[in-house]
Amino acid sequence: MANRNDILYKKTFKDQVDELEKRVYYTLTNEDKLQAHKAAKALSILVKLLHDKNILSDDEVDNA
């Protein structure tokens, strides 16, 4: 049975992409083939900005 970390690595590209905003973008656009690429891109940039300013931690990004 897969644990939390196994699921995170599989579903959120955690082991494949180093840049946080790309990881969030790929996760959003890959799941259910979302067509809202502009919204996903904007959200990924926002998450990256909040992370860079230490408003969001790595754990908070993973738990979101």
PDB file of N, H, CA, C and O in Angstrom:
ATOM      1  N   MET A   1       0.843  -1.184   0.000  1.00  0.00           N
ATOM      2  CA  MET A   1       0.000   0.000   0.000  1.00  0.00           C
ATOM      3  C   MET A   1       0.886   1.245   0.000  1.00  0.00           C
ATOM      4  O   MET A   1       1.852   1.331   0.758  1.00  0.00           O
ATOM      5  N   ALA A   2       0.554   2.183  -0.838  1.00  0.00           N
ATOM      6  H   ALA A   2      -0.230   2.113  -1.454  1.00  0.00           H
ATOM      7  CA  ALA A   2       1.349   3.410  -0.957  1.00  0.00           C
ATOM      8  C   ALA A   2       1.128   4.308   0.255  1.00  0.00           C
ATOM      9  O   ALA A   2       0.011   4.457   0.751  1.00  0.00           O
ATOM     10  N   ASN A   3       2.227   4.900   0.717  1.00  0.00           N
ATOM     11  H   ASN A   3       3.135   4.779   0.315  1.00  0.00           H
ATOM     12  CA  ASN A   3       2.105   5.854   1.819  1.00  0.00           C
ATOM     13  C   ASN A   3       2.011   7.274   1.250  1.00  0.00           C
ATOM     14  O   ASN A   3       2.046   7.474   0.035  1.00  0.00           O
ATOM     15  N   ARG A   4       1.893   8.238   2.137  1.00  0.00           N
ATOM     16  H   ARG A   4       1.864   8.076   3.123  1.00  0.00           H
ATOM     17  CA  ARG A   4       1.710   9.646   1.746  1.00  0.00           C
ATOM     18  C   ARG A   4       2.810  10.122   0.806  1.00  0.00           C
ATOM     19  O   ARG A   4       2.530  10.739  -0.222  1.00  0.00           O
ATOM     20  N   ASN A   5       4.066   9.833   1.159  1.00  0.00           N
ATOM     21  H   ASN A   5       4.293   9.332   1.994  1.00  0.00           H
ATOM     22  CA  ASN A   5       5.186  10.299   0.336  1.00  0.00           C
ATOM     23  C   ASN A   5       5.186   9.651  -1.045  1.00  0.00           C
ATOM     24  O   ASN A   5       5.498  10.310  -2.037  1.00  0.00           O
ATOM     25  N   ASP A   6       4.840   8.367  -1.117  1.00  0.00           N
ATOM     26  H   ASP A   6       4.587   7.832  -0.311  1.00  0.00           H
ATOM     27  CA  ASP A   6       4.759   7.697  -2.418  1.00  0.00           C
ATOM     28  C   ASP A   6       3.721   8.366  -3.312  1.00  0.00           C
ATOM     29  O   ASP A   6       3.958   8.583  -4.501  1.00  0.00           O
ATOM     30  N   ILE A   7       2.578   8.687  -2.733  1.00  0.00           N
ATOM     31  H   ILE A   7       2.385   8.510  -1.768  1.00  0.00           H
ATOM     32  CA  ILE A   7       1.510   9.347  -3.493  1.00  0.00           C
ATOM     33  C   ILE A   7       1.946  10.740  -3.926  1.00  0.00           C
ATOM     34  O   ILE A   7       1.697  11.142  -5.063  1.00  0.00           O
ATOM     35  N   LEU A   8       2.601  11.486  -3.022  1.00  0.00           N
ATOM     36  H   LEU A   8       2.804  11.160  -2.099  1.00  0.00           H
ATOM     37  CA  LEU A   8       3.087  12.822  -3.373  1.00  0.00           C
ATOM     38  C   LEU A   8       4.057  12.771  -4.545  1.00  0.00           C
ATOM     39  O   LEU A   8       3.949  13.564  -5.481  1.00  0.00           O
ATOM     40  N   TYR A   9       4.993  11.851  -4.494  1.00  0.00           N
ATOM     41  H   TYR A   9       5.081  11.208  -3.733  1.00  0.00           H
ATOM     42  CA  TYR A   9       5.977  11.752  -5.571  1.00  0.00           C
ATOM     43  C   TYR A   9       5.319  11.387  -6.894  1.00  0.00           C
ATOM     44  O   TYR A   9       5.721  11.883  -7.946  1.00  0.00           O
ATOM     45  N   LYS A  10       4.312  10.524  -6.848  1.00  0.00           N
ATOM     46  H   LYS A  10       3.985  10.121  -5.994  1.00  0.00           H
ATOM     47  CA  LYS A  10       3.649  10.094  -8.075  1.00  0.00           C
ATOM     48  C   LYS A  10       2.728  11.177  -8.640  1.00  0.00           C
ATOM     49  O   LYS A  10       2.753  11.441  -9.842  1.00  0.00           O
ATOM     50  N   LYS A  11       1.926  11.798  -7.798  1.00  0.00           N
ATOM     51  H   LYS A  11       1.905  11.584  -6.821  1.00  0.00           H
ATOM     52  CA  LYS A  11       0.876  12.719  -8.253  1.00  0.00           C
ATOM     53  C   LYS A  11       1.348  14.159  -8.423  1.00  0.00           C
ATOM     54  O   LYS A  11       0.729  14.921  -9.165  1.00  0.00           O
ATOM     55  N   THR A  12       2.445  14.554  -7.743  1.00  0.00           N
ATOM     56  H   THR A  12       2.948  13.935  -7.140  1.00  0.00           H
ATOM     57  CA  THR A  12       2.839  15.964  -7.766  1.00  0.00           C
ATOM     58  C   THR A  12       4.199  16.206  -8.410  1.00  0.00           C
ATOM     59  O   THR A  12       4.755  17.297  -8.285  1.00  0.00           O
ATOM     60  N   PHE A  13       4.736  15.213  -9.091  1.00  0.00           N
ATOM     61  H   PHE A  13       4.284  14.326  -9.193  1.00  0.00           H
ATOM     62  CA  PHE A  13       6.001  15.360  -9.816  1.00  0.00           C
ATOM     63  C   PHE A  13       7.150  15.765  -8.896  1.00  0.00           C
ATOM     64  O   PHE A  13       8.114  16.383  -9.348  1.00  0.00           O
ATOM     65  N   LYS A  14       7.059  15.424  -7.614  1.00  0.00           N
ATOM     66  H   LYS A  14       6.276  14.922  -7.247  1.00  0.00           H
ATOM     67  CA  LYS A  14       8.046  15.861  -6.631  1.00  0.00           C
ATOM     68  C   LYS A  14       9.449  15.364  -6.967  1.00  0.00           C
ATOM     69  O   LYS A  14      10.422  16.074  -6.715  1.00  0.00           O
ATOM     70  N   ASP A  15       9.575  14.183  -7.519  1.00  0.00           N
ATOM     71  H   ASP A  15       8.784  13.606  -7.724  1.00  0.00           H
ATOM     72  CA  ASP A  15      10.890  13.637  -7.839  1.00  0.00           C
ATOM     73  C   ASP A  15      11.355  13.980  -9.251  1.00  0.00           C
ATOM     74  O   ASP A  15      12.490  13.676  -9.616  1.00  0.00           O
ATOM     75  N   GLN A  16      10.491  14.611 -10.051  1.00  0.00           N
ATOM     76  H   GLN A  16       9.569  14.858  -9.754  1.00  0.00           H
ATOM     77  CA  GLN A  16      10.823  14.864 -11.448  1.00  0.00           C
ATOM     78  C   GLN A  16      11.136  16.318 -11.758  1.00  0.00           C
ATOM     79  O   GLN A  16      11.831  16.604 -12.733  1.00  0.00           O
ATOM     80  N   VAL A  17      10.635  17.238 -10.946  1.00  0.00           N
ATOM     81  H   VAL A  17      10.070  17.005 -10.155  1.00  0.00           H
ATOM     82  CA  VAL A  17      10.771  18.663 -11.238  1.00  0.00           C
ATOM     83  C   VAL A  17      11.324  19.376 -10.009  1.00  0.00           C
ATOM     84  O   VAL A  17      10.783  19.240  -8.912  1.00  0.00           O
ATOM     85  N   ASP A  18      12.399  20.135 -10.192  1.00  0.00           N
ATOM     86  H   ASP A  18      12.839  20.246 -11.084  1.00  0.00           H
ATOM     87  CA  ASP A  18      13.021  20.840  -9.077  1.00  0.00           C
ATOM     88  C   ASP A  18      12.342  22.172  -8.783  1.00  0.00           C
ATOM     89  O   ASP A  18      12.244  22.572  -7.622  1.00  0.00           O
ATOM     90  N   GLU A  19      11.879  22.857  -9.805  1.00  0.00           N
ATOM     91  H   GLU A  19      11.959  22.532 -10.748  1.00  0.00           H
ATOM     92  CA  GLU A  19      11.303  24.185  -9.610  1.00  0.00           C
ATOM     93  C   GLU A  19       9.870  24.059  -9.117  1.00  0.00           C
ATOM     94  O   GLU A  19       9.040  23.407  -9.749  1.00  0.00           O
ATOM     95  N   LEU A  20       9.590  24.687  -7.986  1.00  0.00           N
ATOM     96  H   LEU A  20      10.264  25.217  -7.473  1.00  0.00           H
ATOM     97  CA  LEU A  20       8.289  24.553  -7.338  1.00  0.00           C
ATOM     98  C   LEU A  20       7.143  24.998  -8.231  1.00  0.00           C
ATOM     99  O   LEU A  20       6.122  24.314  -8.302  1.00  0.00           O
ATOM    100  N   GLU A  21       7.287  26.135  -8.918  1.00  0.00           N
ATOM    101  H   GLU A  21       8.117  26.691  -8.860  1.00  0.00           H
ATOM    102  CA  GLU A  21       6.163  26.612  -9.729  1.00  0.00           C
ATOM    103  C   GLU A  21       5.848  25.650 -10.876  1.00  0.00           C
ATOM    104  O   GLU A  21       4.685  25.489 -11.246  1.00  0.00           O
ATOM    105  N   LYS A  22       6.869  25.017 -11.435  1.00  0.00           N
ATOM    106  H   LYS A  22       7.814  25.149 -11.134  1.00  0.00           H
ATOM    107  CA  LYS A  22       6.629  24.046 -12.495  1.00  0.00           C
ATOM    108  C   LYS A  22       5.948  22.804 -11.933  1.00  0.00           C
ATOM    109  O   LYS A  22       5.070  22.225 -12.573  1.00  0.00           O
ATOM    110  N   ARG A  23       6.359  22.399 -10.728  1.00  0.00           N
ATOM    111  H   ARG A  23       7.072  22.869 -10.208  1.00  0.00           H
ATOM    112  CA  ARG A  23       5.752  21.234 -10.095  1.00  0.00           C
ATOM    113  C   ARG A  23       4.259  21.456  -9.848  1.00  0.00           C
ATOM    114  O   ARG A  23       3.446  20.573 -10.120  1.00  0.00           O
ATOM    115  N   VAL A  24       3.902  22.629  -9.334  1.00  0.00           N
ATOM    116  H   VAL A  24       4.564  23.346  -9.112  1.00  0.00           H
ATOM    117  CA  VAL A  24       2.490  22.955  -9.088  1.00  0.00           C
ATOM    118  C   VAL A  24       1.736  23.006 -10.412  1.00  0.00           C
ATOM    119  O   VAL A  24       0.633  22.470 -10.517  1.00  0.00           O
ATOM    120  N   TYR A  25       2.317  23.640 -11.416  1.00  0.00           N
ATOM    121  H   TYR A  25       3.214  24.075 -11.331  1.00  0.00           H
ATOM    122  CA  TYR A  25       1.671  23.755 -12.733  1.00  0.00           C
ATOM    123  C   TYR A  25       1.429  22.374 -13.343  1.00  0.00           C
ATOM    124  O   TYR A  25       0.328  22.088 -13.812  1.00  0.00           O
ATOM    125  N   TYR A  26       2.447  21.525 -13.337  1.00  0.00           N
ATOM    126  H   TYR A  26       3.341  21.757 -12.955  1.00  0.00           H
ATOM    127  CA  TYR A  26       2.301  20.191 -13.920  1.00  0.00           C
ATOM    128  C   TYR A  26       1.252  19.376 -13.168  1.00  0.00           C
ATOM    129  O   TYR A  26       0.485  18.632 -13.780  1.00  0.00           O
ATOM    130  N   THR A  27       1.220  19.514 -11.860  1.00  0.00           N
ATOM    131  H   THR A  27       1.842  20.118 -11.363  1.00  0.00           H
ATOM    132  CA  THR A  27       0.232  18.790 -11.060  1.00  0.00           C
ATOM    133  C   THR A  27      -1.181  19.234 -11.425  1.00  0.00           C
ATOM    134  O   THR A  27      -2.067  18.400 -11.608  1.00  0.00           O
ATOM    135  N   LEU A  28      -1.391  20.536 -11.530  1.00  0.00           N
ATOM    136  H   LEU A  28      -0.670  21.214 -11.382  1.00  0.00           H
ATOM    137  CA  LEU A  28      -2.722  21.059 -11.842  1.00  0.00           C
ATOM    138  C   LEU A  28      -3.160  20.715 -13.254  1.00  0.00           C
ATOM    139  O   LEU A  28      -4.324  20.373 -13.468  1.00  0.00           O
ATOM    140  N   THR A  29      -2.266  20.796 -14.212  1.00  0.00           N
ATOM    141  H   THR A  29      -1.321  21.073 -14.037  1.00  0.00           H
ATOM    142  CA  THR A  29      -2.661  20.568 -15.601  1.00  0.00           C
ATOM    143  C   THR A  29      -2.713  19.091 -15.963  1.00  0.00           C
ATOM    144  O   THR A  29      -3.382  18.719 -16.927  1.00  0.00           O
ATOM    145  N   ASN A  30      -2.029  18.254 -15.220  1.00  0.00           N
ATOM    146  H   ASN A  30      -1.486  18.556 -14.437  1.00  0.00           H
ATOM    147  CA  ASN A  30      -2.041  16.824 -15.516  1.00  0.00           C
ATOM    148  C   ASN A  30      -3.288  16.149 -14.954  1.00  0.00           C
ATOM    149  O   ASN A  30      -3.848  15.263 -15.601  1.00  0.00           O
ATOM    150  N   GLU A  31      -3.725  16.541 -13.787  1.00  0.00           N
ATOM    151  H   GLU A  31      -3.270  17.260 -13.262  1.00  0.00           H
ATOM    152  CA  GLU A  31      -4.869  15.904 -13.136  1.00  0.00           C
ATOM    153  C   GLU A  31      -6.153  16.206 -13.900  1.00  0.00           C
ATOM    154  O   GLU A  31      -6.518  17.370 -14.064  1.00  0.00           O
ATOM    155  N   ASP A  32      -6.828  15.185 -14.357  1.00  0.00           N
ATOM    156  H   ASP A  32      -6.531  14.240 -14.223  1.00  0.00           H
ATOM    157  CA  ASP A  32      -8.093  15.298 -15.089  1.00  0.00           C
ATOM    158  C   ASP A  32      -7.983  16.174 -16.334  1.00  0.00           C
ATOM    159  O   ASP A  32      -8.993  16.696 -16.807  1.00  0.00           O
ATOM    160  N   LYS A  33      -6.808  16.339 -16.859  1.00  0.00           N
ATOM    161  H   LYS A  33      -5.988  15.915 -16.475  1.00  0.00           H
ATOM    162  CA  LYS A  33      -6.577  17.098 -18.087  1.00  0.00           C
ATOM    163  C   LYS A  33      -7.267  18.459 -18.064  1.00  0.00           C
ATOM    164  O   LYS A  33      -8.035  18.793 -18.967  1.00  0.00           O
ATOM    165  N   LEU A  34      -6.991  19.216 -17.049  1.00  0.00           N
ATOM    166  H   LEU A  34      -6.368  18.944 -16.316  1.00  0.00           H
ATOM    167  CA  LEU A  34      -7.602  20.543 -16.914  1.00  0.00           C
ATOM    168  C   LEU A  34      -7.269  21.415 -18.117  1.00  0.00           C
ATOM    169  O   LEU A  34      -6.157  21.371 -18.644  1.00  0.00           O
ATOM    170  N   GLN A  35      -8.225  22.189 -18.533  1.00  0.00           N
ATOM    171  H   GLN A  35      -9.128  22.225 -18.105  1.00  0.00           H
ATOM    172  CA  GLN A  35      -8.024  23.093 -19.662  1.00  0.00           C
ATOM    173  C   GLN A  35      -7.647  24.498 -19.203  1.00  0.00           C
ATOM    174  O   GLN A  35      -7.386  25.369 -20.032  1.00  0.00           O
ATOM    175  N   ALA A  36      -7.615  24.721 -17.922  1.00  0.00           N
ATOM    176  H   ALA A  36      -7.827  24.013 -17.248  1.00  0.00           H
ATOM    177  CA  ALA A  36      -7.368  26.060 -17.373  1.00  0.00           C
ATOM    178  C   ALA A  36      -5.865  26.294 -17.187  1.00  0.00           C
ATOM    179  O   ALA A  36      -5.399  26.500 -16.066  1.00  0.00           O
ATOM    180  N   HIS A  37      -5.122  26.261 -18.272  1.00  0.00           N
ATOM    181  H   HIS A  37      -5.501  26.094 -19.183  1.00  0.00           H
ATOM    182  CA  HIS A  37      -3.674  26.404 -18.182  1.00  0.00           C
ATOM    183  C   HIS A  37      -3.256  27.778 -17.657  1.00  0.00           C
ATOM    184  O   HIS A  37      -2.288  27.879 -16.902  1.00  0.00           O
ATOM    185  N   LYS A  38      -3.958  28.814 -18.038  1.00  0.00           N
ATOM    186  H   LYS A  38      -4.744  28.732 -18.651  1.00  0.00           H
ATOM    187  CA  LYS A  38      -3.601  30.152 -17.565  1.00  0.00           C
ATOM    188  C   LYS A  38      -3.806  30.261 -16.062  1.00  0.00           C
ATOM    189  O   LYS A  38      -2.973  30.840 -15.365  1.00  0.00           O
ATOM    190  N   ALA A  39      -4.892  29.717 -15.559  1.00  0.00           N
ATOM    191  H   ALA A  39      -5.569  29.246 -16.125  1.00  0.00           H
ATOM    192  CA  ALA A  39      -5.145  29.749 -14.115  1.00  0.00           C
ATOM    193  C   ALA A  39      -4.117  28.909 -13.372  1.00  0.00           C
ATOM    194  O   ALA A  39      -3.655  29.293 -12.298  1.00  0.00           O
ATOM    195  N   ALA A  40      -3.761  27.771 -13.937  1.00  0.00           N
ATOM    196  H   ALA A  40      -4.136  27.458 -14.810  1.00  0.00           H
ATOM    197  CA  ALA A  40      -2.756  26.910 -13.311  1.00  0.00           C
ATOM    198  C   ALA A  40      -1.400  27.606 -13.266  1.00  0.00           C
ATOM    199  O   ALA A  40      -0.689  27.527 -12.263  1.00  0.00           O
ATOM    200  N   LYS A  41      -1.050  28.273 -14.334  1.00  0.00           N
ATOM    201  H   LYS A  41      -1.628  28.336 -15.148  1.00  0.00           H
ATOM    202  CA  LYS A  41       0.218  29.006 -14.386  1.00  0.00           C
ATOM    203  C   LYS A  41       0.226  30.130 -13.355  1.00  0.00           C
ATOM    204  O   LYS A  41       1.213  30.311 -12.642  1.00  0.00           O
ATOM    205  N   ALA A  42      -0.863  30.881 -13.272  1.00  0.00           N
ATOM    206  H   ALA A  42      -1.665  30.734 -13.851  1.00  0.00           H
ATOM    207  CA  ALA A  42      -0.945  31.982 -12.309  1.00  0.00           C
ATOM    208  C   ALA A  42      -0.849  31.452 -10.881  1.00  0.00           C
ATOM    209  O   ALA A  42      -0.149  32.025 -10.046  1.00  0.00           O
ATOM    210  N   LEU A  43      -1.545  30.373 -10.608  1.00  0.00           N
ATOM    211  H   LEU A  43      -2.113  29.908 -11.286  1.00  0.00           H
ATOM    212  CA  LEU A  43      -1.507  29.797  -9.267  1.00  0.00           C
ATOM    213  C   LEU A  43      -0.117  29.259  -8.942  1.00  0.00           C
ATOM    214  O   LEU A  43       0.354  29.405  -7.814  1.00  0.00           O
ATOM    215  N   SER A  44       0.537  28.643  -9.908  1.00  0.00           N
ATOM    216  H   SER A  44       0.155  28.524 -10.825  1.00  0.00           H
ATOM    217  CA  SER A  44       1.880  28.111  -9.658  1.00  0.00           C
ATOM    218  C   SER A  44       2.866  29.234  -9.358  1.00  0.00           C
ATOM    219  O   SER A  44       3.748  29.073  -8.515  1.00  0.00           O
ATOM    220  N   ILE A  45       2.727  30.365 -10.037  1.00  0.00           N
ATOM    221  H   ILE A  45       2.011  30.496 -10.723  1.00  0.00           H
ATOM    222  CA  ILE A  45       3.603  31.515  -9.761  1.00  0.00           C
ATOM    223  C   ILE A  45       3.302  32.084  -8.382  1.00  0.00           C
ATOM    224  O   ILE A  45       4.222  32.463  -7.658  1.00  0.00           O
ATOM    225  N   LEU A  46       2.029  32.148  -8.010  1.00  0.00           N
ATOM    226  H   LEU A  46       1.282  31.840  -8.598  1.00  0.00           H
ATOM    227  CA  LEU A  46       1.653  32.632  -6.685  1.00  0.00           C
ATOM    228  C   LEU A  46       2.222  31.739  -5.591  1.00  0.00           C
ATOM    229  O   LEU A  46       2.764  32.238  -4.605  1.00  0.00           O
ATOM    230  N   VAL A  47       2.106  30.429  -5.753  1.00  0.00           N
ATOM    231  H   VAL A  47       1.666  30.023  -6.554  1.00  0.00           H
ATOM    232  CA  VAL A  47       2.652  29.500  -4.755  1.00  0.00           C
ATOM    233  C   VAL A  47       4.160  29.679  -4.644  1.00  0.00           C
ATOM    234  O   VAL A  47       4.700  29.685  -3.538  1.00  0.00           O
ATOM    235  N   LYS A  48       4.839  29.822  -5.763  1.00  0.00           N
ATOM    236  H   LYS A  48       4.400  29.816  -6.662  1.00  0.00           H
ATOM    237  CA  LYS A  48       6.288  30.028  -5.760  1.00  0.00           C
ATOM    238  C   LYS A  48       6.643  31.318  -5.021  1.00  0.00           C
ATOM    239  O   LYS A  48       7.572  31.333  -4.214  1.00  0.00           O
ATOM    240  N   LEU A  49       5.917  32.389  -5.291  1.00  0.00           N
ATOM    241  H   LEU A  49       5.162  32.377  -5.947  1.00  0.00           H
ATOM    242  CA  LEU A  49       6.160  33.664  -4.633  1.00  0.00           C
ATOM    243  C   LEU A  49       5.968  33.547  -3.118  1.00  0.00           C
ATOM    244  O   LEU A  49       6.804  34.021  -2.348  1.00  0.00           O
ATOM    245  N   LEU A  50       4.882  32.925  -2.695  1.00  0.00           N
ATOM    246  H   LEU A  50       4.203  32.540  -3.320  1.00  0.00           H
ATOM    247  CA  LEU A  50       4.619  32.739  -1.261  1.00  0.00           C
ATOM    248  C   LEU A  50       5.676  31.853  -0.614  1.00  0.00           C
ATOM    249  O   LEU A  50       6.059  32.080   0.534  1.00  0.00           O
ATOM    250  N   HIS A  51       6.145  30.854  -1.336  1.00  0.00           N
ATOM    251  H   HIS A  51       5.834  30.669  -2.268  1.00  0.00           H
ATOM    252  CA  HIS A  51       7.195  29.973  -0.838  1.00  0.00           C
ATOM    253  C   HIS A  51       8.512  30.733  -0.705  1.00  0.00           C
ATOM    254  O   HIS A  51       9.204  30.609   0.305  1.00  0.00           O
ATOM    255  N   ASP A  52       8.852  31.513  -1.716  1.00  0.00           N
ATOM    256  H   ASP A  52       8.290  31.613  -2.536  1.00  0.00           H
ATOM    257  CA  ASP A  52      10.099  32.286  -1.688  1.00  0.00           C
ATOM    258  C   ASP A  52      10.124  33.308  -0.558  1.00  0.00           C
ATOM    259  O   ASP A  52      11.189  33.630  -0.029  1.00  0.00           O
ATOM    260  N   LYS A  53       8.961  33.812  -0.192  1.00  0.00           N
ATOM    261  H   LYS A  53       8.096  33.551  -0.621  1.00  0.00           H
ATOM    262  CA  LYS A  53       8.867  34.792   0.898  1.00  0.00           C
ATOM    263  C   LYS A  53       8.661  34.119   2.256  1.00  0.00           C
ATOM    264  O   LYS A  53       8.381  34.782   3.255  1.00  0.00           O
ATOM    265  N   ASN A  54       8.805  32.788   2.274  1.00  0.00           N
ATOM    266  H   ASN A  54       9.032  32.249   1.463  1.00  0.00           H
ATOM    267  CA  ASN A  54       8.662  31.986   3.498  1.00  0.00           C
ATOM    268  C   ASN A  54       7.280  32.110   4.133  1.00  0.00           C
ATOM    269  O   ASN A  54       7.130  31.933   5.342  1.00  0.00           O
ATOM    270  N   ILE A  55       6.285  32.413   3.327  1.00  0.00           N
ATOM    271  H   ILE A  55       6.407  32.557   2.345  1.00  0.00           H
ATOM    272  CA  ILE A  55       4.906  32.435   3.802  1.00  0.00           C
ATOM    273  C   ILE A  55       4.331  31.021   3.756  1.00  0.00           C
ATOM    274  O   ILE A  55       3.524  30.649   4.608  1.00  0.00           O
ATOM    275  N   LEU A  56       4.745  30.234   2.761  1.00  0.00           N
ATOM    276  H   LEU A  56       5.401  30.537   2.069  1.00  0.00           H
ATOM    277  CA  LEU A  56       4.383  28.826   2.665  1.00  0.00           C
ATOM    278  C   LEU A  56       5.635  27.973   2.796  1.00  0.00           C
ATOM    279  O   LEU A  56       6.651  28.258   2.161  1.00  0.00           O
ATOM    280  N   SER A  57       5.572  26.943   3.602  1.00  0.00           N
ATOM    281  H   SER A  57       4.747  26.711   4.118  1.00  0.00           H
ATOM    282  CA  SER A  57       6.690  26.023   3.754  1.00  0.00           C
ATOM    283  C   SER A  57       6.536  24.875   2.760  1.00  0.00           C
ATOM    284  O   SER A  57       5.489  24.734   2.128  1.00  0.00           O
ATOM    285  N   ASP A  58       7.576  24.056   2.622  1.00  0.00           N
ATOM    286  H   ASP A  58       8.426  24.170   3.135  1.00  0.00           H
ATOM    287  CA  ASP A  58       7.494  22.879   1.751  1.00  0.00           C
ATOM    288  C   ASP A  58       6.366  21.962   2.193  1.00  0.00           C
ATOM    289  O   ASP A  58       5.622  21.444   1.361  1.00  0.00           O
ATOM    290  N   ASP A  59       6.235  21.758   3.503  1.00  0.00           N
ATOM    291  H   ASP A  59       6.840  22.179   4.180  1.00  0.00           H
ATOM    292  CA  ASP A  59       5.182  20.893   4.019  1.00  0.00           C
ATOM    293  C   ASP A  59       3.800  21.440   3.702  1.00  0.00           C
ATOM    294  O   ASP A  59       2.896  20.672   3.372  1.00  0.00           O
ATOM    295  N   GLU A  60       3.617  22.755   3.795  1.00  0.00           N
ATOM    296  H   GLU A  60       4.351  23.379   4.063  1.00  0.00           H
ATOM    297  CA  GLU A  60       2.319  23.353   3.480  1.00  0.00           C
ATOM    298  C   GLU A  60       1.981  23.192   2.003  1.00  0.00           C
ATOM    299  O   GLU A  60       0.823  22.974   1.647  1.00  0.00           O
ATOM    300  N   VAL A  61       2.980  23.299   1.155  1.00  0.00           N
ATOM    301  H   VAL A  61       3.920  23.477   1.444  1.00  0.00           H
ATOM    302  CA  VAL A  61       2.747  23.095  -0.284  1.00  0.00           C
ATOM    303  C   VAL A  61       2.342  21.644  -0.522  1.00  0.00           C
ATOM    304  O   VAL A  61       1.418  21.379  -1.291  1.00  0.00           O
ATOM    305  N   ASP A  62       3.023  20.703   0.129  1.00  0.00           N
ATOM    306  H   ASP A  62       3.774  20.918   0.754  1.00  0.00           H
ATOM    307  CA  ASP A  62       2.722  19.284  -0.057  1.00  0.00           C
ATOM    308  C   ASP A  62       1.358  18.908   0.509  1.00  0.00           C
ATOM    309  O   ASP A  62       0.709  17.996  -0.003  1.00  0.00           O
ATOM    310  N   ASN A  63       0.920  19.588   1.543  1.00  0.00           N
ATOM    311  H   ASN A  63       1.448  20.329   1.959  1.00  0.00           H
ATOM    312  CA  ASN A  63      -0.364  19.259   2.179  1.00  0.00           C
ATOM    313  C   ASN A  63      -1.545  19.945   1.541  1.00  0.00           C
ATOM    314  O   ASN A  63      -2.692  19.619   1.847  1.00  0.00           O
ATOM    315  N   ALA A  64      -1.283  20.893   0.656  1.00  0.00           N
ATOM    316  H   ALA A  64      -0.352  21.158   0.407  1.00  0.00           H
ATOM    317  CA  ALA A  64      -2.377  21.657   0.035  1.00  0.00           C
ATOM    318  C   ALA A  64      -3.086  20.847  -1.014  1.00  0.00           C
ATOM    319  O   ALA A  64      -4.030  21.334  -1.636  1.00  0.00           O
TER     320      ALA A  64
END
